């Protein structure tokens, strides 16, 4: 019998005053009973509107139907037919602006908890199924993947399942890309990412770490000397942006990229870390996106009083509503309609304050959002000893500068056609390296698109 409740089953989670002092996962996941109950809320619409919001086209009503029947492994197999990273997507995808946005149940209540059910199914599979996937027979074709983030892992997985000999080249010492260096442990446990990587290795994917393509090897060398017939660039967007205001070079000013990498990848929050990070006691995070929320919540767990400084209002915050809510629950202060104009330093060159100015919203700008305008004479000083700039990132220019004939747009993104093909023959790209910083699931969709195009090209030889 259908569950006609207007509200989705709440996600069990750690209490705010407990979780803001540890790096354990905040959301605890549905129980079997909650998953069965939530799955009964799905109406199994004939035209499946939820699927139009999924960049990798997961067959959502089909997998939910299996959940409702208690057939969890069958549900997992349906998801994994199109999604290479279900345990990841169930945790970090912005379902509220994608699949759940189109759920019919959301018209008069809350949509079905699609992401929560995906996470439940993936976690059930990981806990109950230990058999490694079978390695397909080789088809004799070799493909190189640059970057082991969501775009690269998805492209690698799709090609490996078709018998391609795939090698992933990762610049850092651990595979996973933004999944391991950018997203905190309390949102995405790294053991889950490692399990996904291990699954790809079982399919025959080779992973070469500490390989900075453009320094150790070039794309031209991969194609001309190492026998790769195609290359997919999924190197992400790791070049941080700054405001270019006075004081940004002081000790205690970080890019969110560095701050999160040192915490998530290097475990700098641990007392015995070989790469410790300065623990500010009064931290300002400048920005309003998901990365800003991640940085602020990490700083809170290091014991700081944390302010998020954002030049627009709460309605304009680009971060997921869930992440904003979690940050507020954990005691993070939001200084909205506020913009930094100078970071102050003491005689030692350390941060000792940040001058800000109040803002008001004026006419819409090119993005359609109301433009923030300074209020004259409203300057004030925020008492902080650490500032984290979370203003976005752009693609690193290294690959462009070391690859002949690769066309780039004004923002540094690689120009591709609808199949992910760049201006170089047999060189494809996708994810943040093309679009700039975006979501995990959009990067995965780009990886799938490129894998399909590569297969069509090489299989026709």
C-alpha positions as CSV (number, residue, x, y, z in Angstrom):
1,X,0.0,0.0,0.0
2,X,1.3,3.4,-0.9
3,X,2.6,5.7,1.8
4,X,0.8,9.1,1.2
5,X,2.7,11.0,3.9
6,X,3.5,14.5,2.8
7,X,6.9,14.4,4.5
8,X,9.8,12.2,3.7
9,X,11.4,10.1,6.4
10,X,13.9,12.2,8.3
11,X,17.5,11.3,8.1
12,X,19.0,10.1,11.4
13,X,22.0,12.1,12.3
14,X,24.4,13.0,15.1
15,X,23.3,15.8,17.4
16,X,24.7,19.2,16.4
17,X,26.6,19.8,19.7
18,X,28.2,16.3,19.4
19,X,29.0,16.3,15.7
20,X,30.6,19.8,15.6
21,X,33.4,18.3,17.7
22,X,34.3,15.3,15.6
23,X,34.9,14.3,12.0
24,X,32.6,11.3,11.9
25,X,29.8,11.2,9.3
26,X,26.9,13.5,10.3
27,X,24.1,11.6,8.5
28,X,23.7,8.1,9.8
29,X,21.6,6.6,7.0
30,X,18.2,5.1,6.8
31,X,17.3,1.9,8.7
32,X,15.8,-0.9,6.6
33,X,12.4,0.0,8.0
34,X,12.8,3.7,7.1
35,X,13.9,2.8,3.6
36,X,11.0,0.5,3.0
37,X,8.6,3.1,4.3
38,X,10.1,5.9,2.1
39,X,10.1,3.7,-1.0
40,X,6.4,3.3,-0.6
41,X,6.0,7.1,-1.1
42,X,7.0,6.7,-4.8
43,X,4.0,6.9,-7.2
44,X,5.9,5.2,-10.1
45,X,4.8,7.9,-12.6
46,X,4.4,6.6,-16.1
47,X,6.6,9.3,-17.6
48,X,9.2,9.2,-14.8
49,X,9.8,13.0,-14.4
50,X,12.5,12.4,-11.8
51,X,14.8,10.9,-14.3
52,X,15.0,14.1,-16.4
53,X,16.8,15.7,-13.4
54,X,19.5,13.0,-13.2
55,X,22.6,13.8,-15.3
56,X,23.5,10.0,-15.5
57,X,19.9,8.9,-16.0
58,X,19.5,6.5,-13.1
59,X,16.3,4.5,-13.5
60,X,14.9,5.9,-10.3
61,X,11.3,4.5,-10.1
62,X,12.7,1.1,-11.0
63,X,15.3,1.0,-8.2
64,X,12.8,2.4,-5.7
65,X,10.3,-0.3,-6.7
66,X,12.9,-2.9,-5.8
67,X,13.6,-1.2,-2.5
68,X,9.9,-1.3,-1.6
69,X,9.9,-5.0,-2.3
70,X,13.0,-5.6,-0.1
71,X,15.1,-6.5,-3.0
72,X,18.1,-4.3,-2.2
73,X,20.8,-5.9,-4.3
74,X,18.5,-5.8,-7.3
75,X,18.0,-2.1,-6.6
76,X,21.8,-1.6,-6.5
77,X,22.3,-3.3,-9.8
78,X,19.7,-1.0,-11.4
79,X,21.5,2.1,-10.1
80,X,25.0,0.8,-11.0
81,X,23.9,0.2,-14.6
82,X,24.2,4.0,-15.1
83,X,26.0,5.4,-12.0
84,X,29.6,4.4,-11.2
85,X,29.5,6.0,-7.7
86,X,26.1,5.3,-6.0
87,X,27.4,5.5,-2.4
88,X,29.0,8.9,-3.3
89,X,26.0,10.3,-5.1
90,X,23.6,9.3,-2.4
91,X,25.6,11.5,0.0
92,X,26.8,14.6,-1.9
93,X,24.5,15.1,-5.0
94,X,22.2,18.1,-4.8
95,X,19.1,16.0,-5.3
96,X,16.8,18.9,-4.3
97,X,17.8,20.7,-7.5
98,X,18.0,17.6,-9.7
99,X,15.9,14.4,-9.5
100,X,13.8,15.4,-6.4
101,X,13.0,18.7,-8.0
102,X,10.8,16.9,-10.6
103,X,9.3,14.4,-8.2
104,X,5.4,14.7,-8.4
105,X,5.2,14.1,-4.6
106,X,6.9,17.5,-4.2
107,X,4.0,19.4,-5.6
108,X,1.9,19.1,-2.4
109,X,4.5,18.0,0.1
110,X,8.1,16.8,0.2
111,X,9.5,14.8,-2.7
112,X,10.5,11.2,-2.3
113,X,13.9,10.9,-0.6
114,X,15.6,9.6,-3.7
115,X,19.2,10.4,-2.5
116,X,18.6,8.9,0.9
117,X,17.3,5.7,-0.8
118,X,20.3,5.6,-3.1
119,X,22.6,5.9,-0.2
120,X,20.8,3.1,1.7
121,X,21.0,0.8,-1.3
122,X,24.7,1.4,-1.9
123,X,25.5,1.0,1.8
124,X,23.5,-2.2,1.9
125,X,25.4,-3.6,-1.1
126,X,28.8,-2.6,0.4
127,X,28.0,-4.2,3.7
128,X,26.6,-7.4,2.3
129,X,28.3,-8.1,-1.0
130,X,32.0,-8.7,-0.9
131,X,32.5,-10.4,-4.3
132,X,34.6,-8.3,-6.6
133,X,33.3,-7.6,-10.1
134,X,34.7,-9.8,-12.9
135,X,37.3,-8.3,-15.1
136,X,36.0,-8.2,-18.7
137,X,38.1,-9.6,-21.6
138,X,40.4,-7.0,-23.2
139,X,39.3,-5.5,-26.5
140,X,42.9,-4.5,-27.2
141,X,42.3,-0.7,-27.0
142,X,44.2,1.6,-24.6
143,X,42.8,4.8,-23.0
144,X,44.4,7.2,-20.6
145,X,42.4,9.1,-18.0
146,X,43.9,12.3,-16.5
147,X,42.5,12.8,-13.0
148,X,40.7,10.4,-10.6
149,X,37.8,12.6,-9.6
150,X,34.2,11.8,-10.4
151,X,34.6,12.5,-14.1
152,X,37.7,10.4,-14.5
153,X,36.4,7.5,-12.4
154,X,33.1,7.4,-14.3
155,X,34.8,7.5,-17.7
156,X,37.3,4.8,-16.6
157,X,34.6,2.6,-15.2
158,X,32.4,2.8,-18.3
159,X,35.3,2.0,-20.6
160,X,36.7,-0.8,-18.4
161,X,33.4,-2.6,-18.4
162,X,33.6,-2.7,-22.2
163,X,37.1,-4.3,-22.1
164,X,39.3,-1.2,-22.6
165,X,42.7,-1.2,-21.0
166,X,42.4,2.0,-18.9
167,X,45.1,3.8,-17.0
168,X,44.2,6.6,-14.6
169,X,46.9,9.2,-13.9
170,X,46.4,11.1,-10.6
171,X,48.6,14.0,-9.6
172,X,48.2,13.4,-5.8
173,X,49.3,10.4,-3.8
174,X,45.7,9.1,-3.3
175,X,43.1,8.4,-5.9
176,X,39.6,10.1,-5.7
177,X,40.2,13.7,-6.7
178,X,37.9,16.2,-5.1
179,X,36.1,13.3,-3.4
180,X,39.1,12.8,-1.1
181,X,40.7,16.2,-1.0
182,X,37.7,18.5,-1.1
183,X,34.7,16.9,0.6
184,X,35.1,16.5,4.4
185,X,35.0,13.1,6.1
186,X,31.9,14.0,8.0
187,X,30.0,14.3,4.6
188,X,31.8,11.6,2.7
189,X,33.9,9.0,4.5
190,X,37.0,8.3,2.5
191,X,36.6,4.5,3.0
192,X,33.6,4.7,0.7
193,X,35.7,6.5,-2.0
194,X,38.4,3.9,-1.6
195,X,35.9,1.1,-2.1
196,X,34.7,2.6,-5.3
197,X,38.3,2.9,-6.5
198,X,39.0,-0.7,-5.5
199,X,36.0,-1.8,-7.6
200,X,37.5,-0.1,-10.6
201,X,40.8,-1.8,-10.1
202,X,39.0,-5.1,-9.9
203,X,37.7,-4.3,-13.4
204,X,41.3,-3.9,-14.6
205,X,41.7,-0.2,-14.3
206,X,45.3,0.8,-13.5
207,X,45.8,3.8,-11.2
208,X,49.1,5.7,-11.3
209,X,49.4,8.2,-8.5
210,X,52.0,11.1,-8.2
211,X,51.7,11.6,-11.9
212,X,51.3,15.3,-12.8
213,X,50.4,15.2,-16.5
214,X,52.1,18.2,-18.0
215,X,55.2,17.7,-15.9
216,X,56.0,14.0,-15.6
217,X,54.4,13.2,-19.0
218,X,52.5,15.3,-21.5
219,X,49.4,14.4,-23.4
220,X,51.3,14.3,-26.6
221,X,53.7,11.7,-25.1
222,X,50.8,9.6,-23.9
223,X,49.4,9.5,-27.5
224,X,52.6,9.4,-29.5
225,X,54.9,7.3,-27.3
226,X,52.9,5.2,-24.8
227,X,50.3,3.7,-27.2
228,X,47.2,5.3,-25.8
229,X,44.6,5.7,-28.5
230,X,42.5,8.3,-26.6
231,X,42.9,10.6,-23.6
232,X,40.2,11.9,-21.3
233,X,41.0,15.0,-19.3
234,X,39.1,15.1,-16.0
235,X,41.7,17.1,-14.0
236,X,39.1,19.3,-12.3
237,X,39.4,22.9,-11.2
238,X,42.0,23.3,-8.6
239,X,43.2,26.8,-9.0
240,X,41.8,29.0,-6.2
241,X,40.4,32.5,-6.6
242,X,41.1,35.4,-4.3
243,X,39.6,38.9,-3.8
244,X,42.9,40.8,-4.3
245,X,42.4,42.9,-1.3
246,X,45.1,44.1,1.1
247,X,46.4,41.5,3.5
248,X,45.7,38.4,1.5
249,X,49.4,37.4,1.8
250,X,49.4,37.4,5.6
251,X,50.0,34.2,7.6
252,X,46.7,32.7,8.5
253,X,45.0,33.4,5.2
254,X,44.2,30.2,3.3
255,X,42.4,29.3,0.1
256,X,39.6,26.9,0.9
257,X,41.3,24.5,-1.5
258,X,44.5,24.4,0.6
259,X,42.6,24.3,3.9
260,X,40.4,21.4,2.9
261,X,43.1,19.5,1.2
262,X,45.3,19.6,4.2
263,X,42.5,18.5,6.5
264,X,40.8,15.9,4.3
265,X,43.7,14.4,2.4
266,X,46.6,15.0,4.9
267,X,44.5,14.6,8.1
268,X,46.0,17.8,9.5
269,X,43.4,17.9,12.2
270,X,44.9,14.9,14.0
271,X,47.4,15.7,16.8
272,X,50.0,13.4,15.3
273,X,49.7,14.8,11.8
274,X,53.0,15.2,9.9
275,X,51.5,18.3,8.2
276,X,49.7,20.2,10.9
277,X,47.5,23.2,10.1
278,X,47.3,26.4,12.1
279,X,44.3,26.2,14.3
280,X,42.7,29.6,14.3
281,X,40.5,30.5,17.3
282,X,38.4,33.1,15.4
283,X,37.9,32.1,11.8
284,X,36.2,34.0,8.9
285,X,35.2,32.0,5.8
286,X,34.5,34.3,2.8
287,X,32.0,32.8,0.4
288,X,28.6,31.2,0.4
289,X,28.8,27.9,-1.6
290,X,29.2,24.3,-0.5
291,X,32.9,24.7,-0.2
292,X,32.5,27.6,2.2
293,X,30.2,25.5,4.3
294,X,32.7,22.6,4.3
295,X,35.6,24.9,5.3
296,X,33.5,26.5,8.0
297,X,32.3,23.2,9.5
298,X,35.9,21.9,9.5
299,X,37.2,25.0,11.3
300,X,34.4,24.6,13.8
301,X,35.5,21.0,14.5
302,X,39.0,22.3,15.1
303,X,37.6,24.4,18.0
304,X,37.2,27.8,16.4
305,X,34.4,30.4,16.6
306,X,33.5,30.6,12.9
307,X,31.9,33.3,10.8
308,X,30.7,32.9,7.2
309,X,31.0,36.2,5.5
310,X,28.9,36.5,2.3
311,X,28.0,39.6,0.3
312,X,24.4,38.7,-0.5
313,X,21.5,37.5,1.7
314,X,20.4,34.1,2.9
315,X,18.1,33.5,-0.1
316,X,21.0,34.0,-2.5
317,X,23.4,31.6,-0.8
318,X,24.5,29.1,-3.5
319,X,25.2,26.3,-1.0
320,X,22.7,23.4,-0.6
321,X,19.9,24.3,1.9
322,X,20.8,21.1,3.9
323,X,24.5,22.3,4.2
324,X,23.4,25.8,5.4
325,X,21.0,24.2,7.9
326,X,23.7,21.9,9.2
327,X,26.2,24.8,9.6
328,X,23.6,26.9,11.5
329,X,22.8,24.0,13.8
330,X,26.5,23.5,14.5
331,X,26.8,27.1,15.8
332,X,28.4,28.8,12.8
333,X,27.6,32.5,12.6
334,X,26.4,34.0,9.2
335,X,27.5,37.5,8.5
336,X,25.3,38.1,5.5
337,X,25.2,41.2,3.2
338,X,28.8,41.7,4.3
339,X,32.0,42.0,2.2
340,X,35.7,42.1,3.3
341,X,37.7,45.1,2.1
342,X,41.0,44.5,4.0
343,X,42.7,41.8,6.1
344,X,44.7,43.3,9.0
345,X,48.0,42.0,10.2
346,X,50.1,42.4,13.4
347,X,53.8,43.1,13.7
348,X,54.6,39.4,13.1
349,X,52.6,39.3,9.8
350,X,49.8,37.3,11.3
351,X,46.1,38.0,10.8
352,X,44.6,40.1,13.6
353,X,41.3,41.3,12.1
354,X,39.3,41.8,8.9
355,X,37.7,45.1,7.9
356,X,34.3,44.6,6.3
357,X,31.5,46.8,4.8
358,X,27.8,46.2,4.9
359,X,26.0,45.6,1.6
360,X,22.5,46.0,0.2
361,X,21.0,44.4,-2.8
362,X,20.5,46.5,-5.9
363,X,19.4,45.7,-9.5
364,X,20.0,42.2,-10.9
365,X,23.4,41.5,-12.5
366,X,24.3,39.3,-15.5
367,X,23.6,36.2,-13.4
368,X,20.1,37.3,-12.7
369,X,20.8,37.8,-9.0
370,X,20.5,41.2,-7.4
371,X,23.8,43.0,-7.3
372,X,25.3,43.7,-3.9
373,X,26.1,47.4,-3.4
374,X,28.2,48.9,-0.6
375,X,26.6,51.0,2.1
376,X,28.9,54.0,2.6
377,X,30.2,54.5,6.1
378,X,29.2,51.0,7.3
379,X,32.7,49.6,7.7
380,X,33.5,47.6,10.8
381,X,36.2,45.2,12.0
382,X,35.6,41.5,12.5
383,X,37.9,40.1,15.2
384,X,39.5,37.1,13.6
385,X,42.9,35.4,13.5
386,X,42.4,33.2,10.4
387,X,40.6,33.9,7.0
388,X,39.6,31.2,4.5
389,X,38.8,32.4,1.0
390,X,36.1,30.1,-0.5
391,X,35.4,32.1,-3.7
392,X,35.6,29.4,-6.3
393,X,38.2,27.7,-8.4
394,X,39.2,27.6,-12.1
395,X,41.0,24.9,-14.1
396,X,44.8,24.7,-13.7
397,X,46.5,26.1,-16.8
398,X,49.2,23.4,-16.7
399,X,47.6,21.0,-19.2
400,X,46.7,23.7,-21.6
401,X,50.2,25.2,-21.6
402,X,51.8,21.8,-22.3
403,X,49.4,20.4,-24.9
404,X,49.6,21.5,-28.5
405,X,46.4,22.7,-30.1
406,X,44.1,22.5,-27.1
407,X,41.6,25.4,-27.2
408,X,40.6,27.1,-23.9
409,X,37.8,29.6,-23.2
410,X,38.2,32.9,-21.4
411,X,37.7,31.3,-17.9
412,X,40.4,28.6,-18.5
413,X,38.0,25.8,-19.3
414,X,38.8,23.4,-22.1
415,X,36.4,23.8,-25.0
416,X,34.6,20.6,-26.0
417,X,31.8,19.6,-28.4
418,X,28.6,17.7,-27.3
419,X,30.6,14.5,-27.1
420,X,33.3,15.9,-24.9
421,X,35.8,16.0,-27.8
422,X,38.3,18.8,-27.6
423,X,40.1,20.6,-30.5
424,X,42.7,17.8,-30.4
425,X,41.8,14.6,-32.2
426,X,41.3,11.7,-29.8
427,X,41.5,14.0,-26.7
428,X,38.3,14.4,-24.7
429,X,37.5,16.3,-21.6
430,X,34.8,16.8,-19.0
431,X,33.8,17.9,-15.5
432,X,35.3,20.9,-13.8
433,X,38.2,21.1,-16.3
434,X,35.6,22.2,-18.8
435,X,32.9,23.9,-16.8
436,X,34.8,25.3,-13.8
437,X,33.7,24.2,-10.3
438,X,30.4,22.4,-10.5
439,X,28.8,19.3,-8.9
440,X,29.9,15.7,-8.6
441,X,27.0,14.3,-10.6
442,X,27.5,16.8,-13.5
443,X,31.1,15.7,-13.7
444,X,30.0,12.0,-13.8
445,X,27.6,12.8,-16.6
446,X,30.4,14.4,-18.6
447,X,32.6,11.3,-18.0
448,X,29.8,9.0,-19.3
449,X,29.3,11.2,-22.4
450,X,33.0,11.0,-23.2
451,X,33.3,7.3,-22.5
452,X,30.4,6.7,-25.0
453,X,32.1,8.8,-27.7
454,X,35.5,7.2,-27.1
455,X,33.9,3.7,-27.4
456,X,32.1,4.6,-30.6
457,X,35.3,6.0,-32.1
458,X,37.7,3.2,-31.2
459,X,35.3,0.3,-31.6
460,X,34.8,1.3,-35.2
461,X,38.5,0.8,-36.0
